[in-house]
Amino acid sequence: MTDAKRAEHVARDTILKLLSDEEIAKVSTAEAASELTEGGEYLDFEHLDQGVQRAKAAAKITIGHVLPRSAVCDETWSKIIAQLAR
């Protein structure tokens, strides 16, 4: 595993540890959905360096690799954003 991939994996795990059990359940439910709502904010775990993104109507998003903002509470989302800023 390259250093970049290792760092990305650590960042993803760190973010997931910030989620409550209820939020993890919501993320799992969101992963079962086929698409995000247009304009909805999300993080792409494969491209965390791009930060918060907004879903576009024509964009192809792999749902299993994203964390929709709608799946977590505002407090958790703020913690995640702070973690990404480090």
N, CA, C and O atoms as CSV, one atom per row, in Angstrom:
chain,resi,resn,atom,element,x,y,z
A,1,MET,N,N,0.853,-1.176,0.000
A,1,MET,CA,C,0.000,0.000,0.000
A,1,MET,C,C,0.901,1.241,0.000
A,1,MET,O,O,1.836,1.342,0.794
A,2,THR,N,N,0.604,2.175,-0.898
A,2,THR,CA,C,1.388,3.406,-0.968
A,2,THR,C,C,1.086,4.301,0.221
A,2,THR,O,O,0.068,4.139,0.894
A,3,ASP,N,N,1.985,5.251,0.473
A,3,ASP,CA,C,1.772,6.189,1.581
A,3,ASP,C,C,0.493,6.991,1.388
A,3,ASP,O,O,-0.230,7.243,2.352
A,4,ALA,N,N,0.207,7.394,0.155
A,4,ALA,CA,C,-1.006,8.176,-0.117
A,4,ALA,C,C,-2.253,7.348,0.160
A,4,ALA,O,O,-3.205,7.841,0.765
A,5,LYS,N,N,-2.252,6.103,-0.276
A,5,LYS,CA,C,-3.408,5.224,-0.040
A,5,LYS,C,C,-3.566,4.939,1.453
A,5,LYS,O,O,-4.685,4.888,1.963
A,6,ARG,N,N,-2.444,4.755,2.150
A,6,ARG,CA,C,-2.492,4.502,3.589
A,6,ARG,C,C,-3.085,5.712,4.310
A,6,ARG,O,O,-3.928,5.556,5.193
A,7,ALA,N,N,-2.650,6.910,3.938
A,7,ALA,CA,C,-3.162,8.137,4.559
A,7,ALA,C,C,-4.650,8.295,4.274
A,7,ALA,O,O,-5.408,8.704,5.154
A,8,GLU,N,N,-5.077,7.976,3.056
A,8,GLU,CA,C,-6.497,8.062,2.697
A,8,GLU,C,C,-7.314,7.071,3.511
A,8,GLU,O,O,-8.411,7.394,3.966
A,9,HIS,N,N,-6.787,5.872,3.695
A,9,HIS,CA,C,-7.471,4.849,4.478
A,9,HIS,C,C,-7.608,5.288,5.938
A,9,HIS,O,O,-8.668,5.120,6.542
A,10,VAL,N,N,-6.541,5.847,6.501
A,10,VAL,CA,C,-6.566,6.324,7.884
A,10,VAL,C,C,-7.582,7.450,8.020
A,10,VAL,O,O,-8.340,7.486,8.988
A,11,ALA,N,N,-7.604,8.381,7.048
A,11,ALA,CA,C,-8.558,9.489,7.091
A,11,ALA,C,C,-9.990,8.969,7.043
A,11,ALA,O,O,-10.846,9.448,7.786
A,12,ARG,N,N,-10.254,8.012,6.194
A,12,ARG,CA,C,-11.607,7.441,6.097
A,12,ARG,C,C,-12.006,6.786,7.415
A,12,ARG,O,O,-13.110,7.007,7.913
A,13,ASP,N,N,-11.105,5.980,7.980
A,13,ASP,CA,C,-11.413,5.316,9.247
A,13,ASP,C,C,-11.639,6.331,10.363
A,13,ASP,O,O,-12.532,6.154,11.191
A,14,THR,N,N,-10.843,7.384,10.388
A,14,THR,CA,C,-10.989,8.428,11.400
A,14,THR,C,C,-12.352,9.090,11.286
A,14,THR,O,O,-13.004,9.346,12.298
A,15,ILE,N,N,-12.783,9.367,10.078
A,15,ILE,CA,C,-14.091,9.985,9.852
A,15,ILE,C,C,-15.207,9.043,10.295
A,15,ILE,O,O,-16.146,9.466,10.969
A,16,LEU,N,N,-15.111,7.788,9.925
A,16,LEU,CA,C,-16.158,6.831,10.284
A,16,LEU,C,C,-16.272,6.648,11.791
A,16,LEU,O,O,-17.360,6.372,12.295
A,17,LYS,N,N,-15.173,6.795,12.515
A,17,LYS,CA,C,-15.209,6.665,13.974
A,17,LYS,C,C,-15.941,7.827,14.637
A,17,LYS,O,O,-16.322,7.723,15.803
A,18,LEU,N,N,-16.144,8.930,13.922
A,18,LEU,CA,C,-16.873,10.073,14.462
A,18,LEU,C,C,-18.385,9.862,14.426
A,18,LEU,O,O,-19.126,10.601,15.074
A,19,LEU,N,N,-18.846,8.867,13.680
A,19,LEU,CA,C,-20.279,8.630,13.516
A,19,LEU,C,C,-20.863,7.830,14.681
A,19,LEU,O,O,-20.230,6.916,15.211
A,20,SER,N,N,-22.078,8.198,15.062
A,20,SER,CA,C,-22.809,7.431,16.078
A,20,SER,C,C,-23.371,6.165,15.422
A,20,SER,O,O,-23.338,6.021,14.200
A,21,ASP,N,N,-23.880,5.262,16.239
A,21,ASP,CA,C,-24.492,4.038,15.709
A,21,ASP,C,C,-25.659,4.379,14.783
A,21,ASP,O,O,-25.829,3.765,13.730
A,22,GLU,N,N,-26.454,5.358,15.184
A,22,GLU,CA,C,-27.600,5.773,14.373
A,22,GLU,C,C,-27.131,6.322,13.020
A,22,GLU,O,O,-27.737,6.033,11.988
A,23,GLU,N,N,-26.063,7.103,13.026
A,23,GLU,CA,C,-25.541,7.674,11.776
A,23,GLU,C,C,-24.959,6.586,10.885
A,23,GLU,O,O,-25.096,6.642,9.663
A,24,ILE,N,N,-24.318,5.609,11.484
A,24,ILE,CA,C,-23.790,4.493,10.696
A,24,ILE,C,C,-24.935,3.762,10.006
A,24,ILE,O,O,-24.810,3.363,8.849
A,25,ALA,N,N,-26.038,3.587,10.706
A,25,ALA,CA,C,-27.214,2.943,10.118
A,25,ALA,C,C,-27.746,3.772,8.942
A,25,ALA,O,O,-28.120,3.218,7.908
A,26,LYS,N,N,-27.779,5.104,9.104
A,26,LYS,CA,C,-28.243,5.973,8.019
A,26,LYS,C,C,-27.318,5.890,6.811
A,26,LYS,O,O,-27.780,5.879,5.669
A,27,VAL,N,N,-26.010,5.831,7.063
A,27,VAL,CA,C,-25.041,5.718,5.967
A,27,VAL,C,C,-25.262,4.402,5.236
A,27,VAL,O,O,-25.221,4.356,4.007
A,28,SER,N,N,-25.493,3.339,5.983
A,28,SER,CA,C,-25.752,2.041,5.363
A,28,SER,C,C,-27.000,2.083,4.499
A,28,SER,O,O,-27.024,1.514,3.408
A,29,THR,N,N,-28.040,2.756,4.985
A,29,THR,CA,C,-29.272,2.911,4.209
A,29,THR,C,C,-29.007,3.750,2.962
A,29,THR,O,O,-29.518,3.441,1.886
A,30,ALA,N,N,-28.216,4.803,3.101
A,30,ALA,CA,C,-27.894,5.663,1.957
A,30,ALA,C,C,-27.102,4.892,0.910
A,30,ALA,O,O,-27.261,5.128,-0.288
A,31,GLU,N,N,-26.247,3.967,1.357
A,31,GLU,CA,C,-25.473,3.165,0.409
A,31,GLU,C,C,-26.372,2.260,-0.419
A,31,GLU,O,O,-26.011,1.885,-1.535
A,32,ALA,N,N,-27.534,1.905,0.110
A,32,ALA,CA,C,-28.463,1.054,-0.619
A,32,ALA,C,C,-29.226,1.853,-1.682
A,32,ALA,O,O,-29.791,1.277,-2.611
A,33,ALA,N,N,-29.237,3.175,-1.539
A,33,ALA,CA,C,-29.914,4.023,-2.523
A,33,ALA,C,C,-29.078,4.061,-3.805
A,33,ALA,O,O,-27.877,3.789,-3.783
A,34,SER,N,N,-29.714,4.394,-4.898
A,34,SER,CA,C,-28.998,4.388,-6.175
A,34,SER,C,C,-28.371,5.726,-6.522
A,34,SER,O,O,-27.501,5.785,-7.390
A,35,GLU,N,N,-28.791,6.807,-5.866
A,35,GLU,CA,C,-28.217,8.110,-6.193
A,35,GLU,C,C,-28.430,9.100,-5.056
A,35,GLU,O,O,-29.246,8.884,-4.159
A,36,LEU,N,N,-27.674,10.189,-5.121
A,36,LEU,CA,C,-27.824,11.271,-4.160
A,36,LEU,C,C,-28.794,12.293,-4.712
A,36,LEU,O,O,-28.969,12.401,-5.926
A,37,THR,N,N,-29.419,13.038,-3.831
A,37,THR,CA,C,-30.298,14.122,-4.250
A,37,THR,C,C,-29.457,15.232,-4.861
A,37,THR,O,O,-28.414,15.595,-4.318
A,38,GLU,N,N,-29.901,15.766,-5.977
A,38,GLU,CA,C,-29.161,16.844,-6.638
A,38,GLU,C,C,-28.955,18.002,-5.662
A,38,GLU,O,O,-29.890,18.444,-4.995
A,39,GLY,N,N,-27.717,18.481,-5.593
A,39,GLY,CA,C,-27.367,19.581,-4.703
A,39,GLY,C,C,-26.975,19.138,-3.304
A,39,GLY,O,O,-26.468,19.939,-2.520
A,40,GLY,N,N,-27.202,17.874,-2.985
A,40,GLY,CA,C,-26.853,17.357,-1.667
A,40,GLY,C,C,-25.350,17.292,-1.464
A,40,GLY,O,O,-24.612,16.898,-2.366
A,41,GLU,N,N,-24.899,17.679,-0.280
A,41,GLU,CA,C,-23.473,17.640,0.024
A,41,GLU,C,C,-23.060,16.225,0.406
A,41,GLU,O,O,-23.838,15.461,0.979
A,42,TYR,N,N,-21.815,15.896,0.074
A,42,TYR,CA,C,-21.274,14.587,0.414
A,42,TYR,C,C,-19.753,14.629,0.407
A,42,TYR,O,O,-19.139,15.549,-0.134
A,43,LEU,N,N,-19.166,13.615,1.017
A,43,LEU,CA,C,-17.723,13.391,0.934
A,43,LEU,C,C,-17.513,12.113,0.146
A,43,LEU,O,O,-18.205,11.119,0.365
A,44,ASP,N,N,-16.569,12.141,-0.761
A,44,ASP,CA,C,-16.201,10.951,-1.515
A,44,ASP,C,C,-14.961,10.368,-0.848
A,44,ASP,O,O,-13.895,10.982,-0.876
A,45,PHE,N,N,-15.092,9.186,-0.249
A,45,PHE,CA,C,-13.976,8.590,0.469
A,45,PHE,C,C,-12.787,8.289,-0.436
A,45,PHE,O,O,-11.662,8.164,0.048
A,46,GLU,N,N,-13.015,8.172,-1.721
A,46,GLU,CA,C,-11.904,7.929,-2.647
A,46,GLU,C,C,-11.223,9.226,-3.067
A,46,GLU,O,O,-10.157,9.197,-3.682
A,47,HIS,N,N,-11.835,10.366,-2.738
A,47,HIS,CA,C,-11.277,11.671,-3.112
A,47,HIS,C,C,-11.472,12.672,-1.983
A,47,HIS,O,O,-11.997,13.764,-2.200
A,48,LEU,N,N,-11.049,12.302,-0.777
A,48,LEU,CA,C,-11.210,13.187,0.367
A,48,LEU,C,C,-10.478,14.510,0.176
A,48,LEU,O,O,-10.854,15.523,0.766
A,49,ASP,N,N,-9.433,14.501,-0.648
A,49,ASP,CA,C,-8.682,15.723,-0.916
A,49,ASP,C,C,-9.540,16.778,-1.618
A,49,ASP,O,O,-9.181,17.955,-1.626
A,50,GLN,N,N,-10.655,16.377,-2.200
A,50,GLN,CA,C,-11.551,17.322,-2.872
A,50,GLN,C,C,-12.541,17.957,-1.899
A,50,GLN,O,O,-13.293,18.856,-2.278
A,51,GLY,N,N,-12.546,17.494,-0.647
A,51,GLY,CA,C,-13.408,18.069,0.370
A,51,GLY,C,C,-14.883,17.811,0.103
A,51,GLY,O,O,-15.253,16.846,-0.567
A,52,VAL,N,N,-15.709,18.688,0.638
A,52,VAL,CA,C,-17.158,18.557,0.490
A,52,VAL,C,C,-17.534,18.835,-0.963
A,52,VAL,O,O,-17.099,19.823,-1.554
A,53,GLN,N,N,-18.346,17.951,-1.522
A,53,GLN,CA,C,-18.812,18.104,-2.901
A,53,GLN,C,C,-20.336,18.183,-2.905
A,53,GLN,O,O,-20.993,17.816,-1.931
A,54,ARG,N,N,-20.882,18.664,-4.010
A,54,ARG,CA,C,-22.343,18.724,-4.181
A,54,ARG,C,C,-22.725,17.823,-5.358
A,54,ARG,O,O,-22.097,17.843,-6.417
A,55,ALA,N,N,-23.769,17.040,-5.134
A,55,ALA,CA,C,-24.243,16.133,-6.173
A,55,ALA,C,C,-24.848,16.931,-7.327
A,55,ALA,O,O,-25.585,17.896,-7.123
A,56,LYS,N,N,-24.522,16.508,-8.522
A,56,LYS,CA,C,-25.067,17.128,-9.735
A,56,LYS,C,C,-25.935,16.107,-10.444
A,56,LYS,O,O,-25.717,14.901,-10.324
A,57,ALA,N,N,-26.910,16.589,-11.175
A,57,ALA,CA,C,-27.872,15.712,-11.848
A,57,ALA,C,C,-27.182,14.717,-12.773
A,57,ALA,O,O,-27.564,13.547,-12.809
A,58,ALA,N,N,-26.185,15.154,-13.511
A,58,ALA,CA,C,-25.561,14.294,-14.506
A,58,ALA,C,C,-24.352,13.521,-13.959
A,58,ALA,O,O,-23.766,12.709,-14.675
A,59,ALA,N,N,-23.985,13.761,-12.726
A,59,ALA,CA,C,-22.786,13.137,-12.169
A,59,ALA,C,C,-23.031,11.676,-11.818
A,59,ALA,O,O,-24.089,11.320,-11.299
A,60,LYS,N,N,-22.051,10.840,-12.103
A,60,LYS,CA,C,-22.085,9.416,-11.741
A,60,LYS,C,C,-21.309,9.267,-10.442
A,60,LYS,O,O,-20.097,9.482,-10.411
A,61,ILE,N,N,-22.003,8.900,-9.370
A,61,ILE,CA,C,-21.383,8.788,-8.053
A,61,ILE,C,C,-21.551,7.358,-7.560
A,61,ILE,O,O,-22.650,6.804,-7.594
A,62,THR,N,N,-20.455,6.767,-7.101
A,62,THR,CA,C,-20.517,5.432,-6.532
A,62,THR,C,C,-20.959,5.580,-5.088
A,62,THR,O,O,-20.168,5.977,-4.232
A,63,ILE,N,N,-22.206,5.269,-4.812
A,63,ILE,CA,C,-22.819,5.514,-3.512
A,63,ILE,C,C,-22.067,4.829,-2.376
A,63,ILE,O,O,-21.953,5.411,-1.297
A,64,GLY,N,N,-21.564,3.653,-2.568
A,64,GLY,CA,C,-20.868,2.933,-1.513
A,64,GLY,C,C,-19.583,3.594,-1.060
A,64,GLY,O,O,-18.998,3.191,-0.054
A,65,HIS,N,N,-19.133,4.615,-1.795
A,65,HIS,CA,C,-17.877,5.283,-1.475
A,65,HIS,C,C,-18.071,6.695,-0.951
A,65,HIS,O,O,-17.100,7.437,-0.800
A,66,VAL,N,N,-19.304,7.075,-0.672
A,66,VAL,CA,C,-19.555,8.447,-0.235
A,66,VAL,C,C,-20.246,8.482,1.126
A,66,VAL,O,O,-20.867,7.515,1.566
A,67,LEU,N,N,-20.111,9.633,1.766
A,67,LEU,CA,C,-20.807,9.904,3.014
A,67,LEU,C,C,-21.708,11.102,2.765
A,67,LEU,O,O,-21.225,12.234,2.731
A,68,PRO,N,N,-23.015,10.878,2.589
A,68,PRO,CA,C,-23.931,11.999,2.387
A,68,PRO,C,C,-24.081,12.805,3.673
A,68,PRO,O,O,-24.181,12.235,4.760
A,69,ARG,N,N,-24.097,14.114,3.550
A,69,ARG,CA,C,-24.293,14.957,4.731
A,69,ARG,C,C,-25.624,14.629,5.399
A,69,ARG,O,O,-25.739,14.696,6.623
A,70,SER,N,N,-26.614,14.281,4.612
A,70,SER,CA,C,-27.946,13.986,5.153
A,70,SER,C,C,-27.954,12.778,6.082
A,70,SER,O,O,-28.928,12.574,6.807
A,71,ALA,N,N,-26.893,11.971,6.080
A,71,ALA,CA,C,-26.840,10.775,6.918
A,71,ALA,C,C,-26.294,11.053,8.313
A,71,ALA,O,O,-26.342,10.186,9.185
A,72,VAL,N,N,-25.772,12.269,8.526
A,72,VAL,CA,C,-25.188,12.586,9.832
A,72,VAL,C,C,-25.769,13.884,10.376
A,72,VAL,O,O,-26.273,14.714,9.620
A,73,CYS,N,N,-25.696,14.052,11.696
A,73,CYS,CA,C,-26.201,15.284,12.312
A,73,CYS,C,C,-25.209,16.432,12.068
A,73,CYS,O,O,-24.061,16.202,11.687
A,74,ASP,N,N,-25.667,17.653,12.291
A,74,ASP,CA,C,-24.831,18.835,12.064
A,74,ASP,C,C,-23.556,18.799,12.896
A,74,ASP,O,O,-22.489,19.173,12.411
A,75,GLU,N,N,-23.659,18.351,14.145
A,75,GLU,CA,C,-22.487,18.295,15.023
A,75,GLU,C,C,-21.427,17.341,14.467
A,75,GLU,O,O,-20.240,17.667,14.452
A,76,THR,N,N,-21.855,16.177,14.017
A,76,THR,CA,C,-20.911,15.206,13.448
A,76,THR,C,C,-20.305,15.745,12.170
A,76,THR,O,O,-19.103,15.602,11.944
A,77,TRP,N,N,-21.128,16.369,11.326
A,77,TRP,CA,C,-20.620,16.932,10.066
A,77,TRP,C,C,-19.542,17.975,10.365
A,77,TRP,O,O,-18.523,18.025,9.676
A,78,SER,N,N,-19.756,18.797,11.371
A,78,SER,CA,C,-18.761,19.811,11.758
A,78,SER,C,C,-17.457,19.155,12.212
A,78,SER,O,O,-16.371,19.631,11.878
A,79,LYS,N,N,-17.562,18.071,12.966
A,79,LYS,CA,C,-16.369,17.342,13.411
A,79,LYS,C,C,-15.616,16.755,12.223
A,79,LYS,O,O,-14.386,16.772,12.183
A,80,ILE,N,N,-16.363,16.239,11.265
A,80,ILE,CA,C,-15.744,15.663,10.070
A,80,ILE,C,C,-15.006,16.740,9.289
A,80,ILE,O,O,-13.871,16.530,8.861
A,81,ILE,N,N,-15.637,17.884,9.102
A,81,ILE,CA,C,-15.009,18.988,8.362
A,81,ILE,C,C,-13.741,19.445,9.085
A,81,ILE,O,O,-12.729,19.735,8.447
A,82,ALA,N,N,-13.798,19.508,10.412
A,82,ALA,CA,C,-12.615,19.887,11.195
A,82,ALA,C,C,-11.501,18.849,11.013
A,82,ALA,O,O,-10.328,19.210,10.910
A,83,GLN,N,N,-11.860,17.581,10.974
A,83,GLN,CA,C,-10.881,16.518,10.782
A,83,GLN,C,C,-10.232,16.647,9.413
A,83,GLN,O,O,-9.022,16.454,9.288
A,84,LEU,N,N,-10.994,16.964,8.403
A,84,LEU,CA,C,-10.449,17.106,7.053
A,84,LEU,C,C,-9.497,18.309,6.948
A,84,LEU,O,O,-8.568,18.305,6.141
A,85,ALA,N,N,-9.738,19.318,7.759
A,85,ALA,CA,C,-8.916,20.517,7.705
A,85,ALA,C,C,-7.529,20.314,8.308
A,85,ALA,O,O,-6.641,21.145,8.115
A,86,ARG,N,N,-7.338,19.222,9.033
A,86,ARG,CA,C,-6.041,18.953,9.670
A,86,ARG,C,C,-4.994,18.590,8.685
A,86,ARG,O,O,-3.851,18.336,9.064
